[in-house]
Amino acid sequence: LLQVYLLTTSMLRVSSSKLSRVAHRVSVSTQSQCLSVINPVTNARTDTTGINNTHIIWFNSNYFSTKSSASESKASSCPFSQARELSSEAAATLGINSTSSAVTNNDFEQITTLKETPALPIIGSFFQLIPFVGKHISKHYGVPTMEEDNAYEFYSELNRNFGDFYTLTIPGMGAVHILNDPAEMMKVLRSEGSYPRGGISVLTPFIKWAKSRNMNISKGQDNGFFGQGETWRTFRTFLQSDLLSPQAAKGYVPGVIEAAEVASKGASHYSDDLNNYLNLCAFDMFQTIMFGEFTKIADPNTPTDPVNEEFVTNSVLSLNLMVRHITDKSEVLKASIGYTTPSYTKFEGAMDIVNKIANQKILAFKEKWERGELNENEKASYFARAFERQKQEGTVSVKEMMEISMISLNAGVDTTSSFICWALVHLSLNPSVQQQLYDELKQNVDETDGKLSADALTKKKSPYLHAVLRESHRATPVHPTTMTKSNSSKEIEIHGITMPKGTVFSFET
């Protein structure tokens, strides 16, 4: 989020008007309108009557349907909204009565029956895997087919056909219980225990690759870092230290500001290749956090090491292929019987390049750290702190630290760039929002002689910036998938039904 804030502010400062041109390059439907306001702080949907607050914005999710057309749009709702009761604090901020205007959890109380989507052995509910007739069977049972271009529609259609509480049988996972009600989701989260199930545990292509390369972080029956046990906790604790805390993040701001300002200069050069440009931007900013290094690959007029662009290319490729192997159920089935597909071979090649470059960069940094030759930016970086902690604590080996760091370096490109890209598209399609955001940011930097600062980006100083980014992510998350969790510690009651310990749930996002 910090990177998104900084790049967005930098690009708006360069030229607010240029962003509107992006809209002309995006094939979207602009005919439908949302009839509700989504509070960017609470995600609560509220009636718009009588509300006039500058910090409430909403984007039309239907704009971003990958199969959009005016005839398919529905004016009655935003398909990705999540009803949640307004907190008293949020209600006071909005100047409304939270109990009368918000959609509350009481609206879900009538939904107590569990529906089961039809399923067959091996293929589960994904009838599309049956040659020739699969799609017809799927249509008959009301189960949508998962395609490369319908990621934002798949779960929305399941919700329309099966309601807010149903099972979906997924190849390789079995029956997964899909939840929509936030109150029921919280029950699951509170029963996870000390070792919660996370999304990383379903990254089967990554796990397979790591094991084939004899990586320490994937060893053991629970797959180590990719599992739920004590090994996962040790690695995760080490990785997130000095990275996720507000105090640590604030220390990275000066470097990321400089990287964002340089990256913004390349915007016009990549006007016809926005995705690639934003991948380069994300890499530039993440490198300042991890290494204190200014790679500057997003600005074509600045000399840079070509190995950095090679890393970005293969990082994006590997993540795209991994997502395909998880969502394409034909790939899942082939992998389950031990068949190595050409697509997986390509994934392995991309990961090998990413791993090689990441290790080279980390080892070079380590040698410089050992010689005491780090500059001030490098001393303030994540790796400088990580090597110090590894030396003092010894909870992970140097090899293990390098392996989990490689994962972070790889994951920091495509996810961040996708977030930024959607934010820019939303701003392009909502010029009044773009203008108000520009005005807020300009006022902040004018107070500091035209310079961005950590203080200028706080929620107190830039509430509209925070609202815009939260709403952008609500309408179009980086990847519109579900969060998979499990009640690992005890049985629980969901919508009046007792679920045994270890039941797998997915939260519709």
ZICORNOR-V183385 format. One record per helix or strand of 2 or more residues. SS is the DSSP state (h for helix, s for strand). FROM is the first residue (numbers start at 1). TO is the last residue. If there is no record, write none. Layout:
# ZICORNOR-V183385
SS,FROM,TO / SS,FROM,TO
This chain:
# ZICORNOR-V183385
h,2,14 / h,16,25 / s,37,38 / s,45,46 / h,61,64 / h,88,94 / h,98,101 / h,105,108 / s,115,116 / h,127,129 / h,134,141 / h,154,162 / s,165,170 / s,174,179 / h,182,190 / h,199,202 / h,204,212 / h,216,218 / h,224,226 / h,230,240 / h,246,264 / h,274,290 / h,306,327 / h,329,336 / h,342,370 / h,376,379 / h,382,393 / h,398,429 / h,431,446 / h,455,457 / h,463,475 / s,483,486 / s,492,494 / s,497,499 / s,504,507
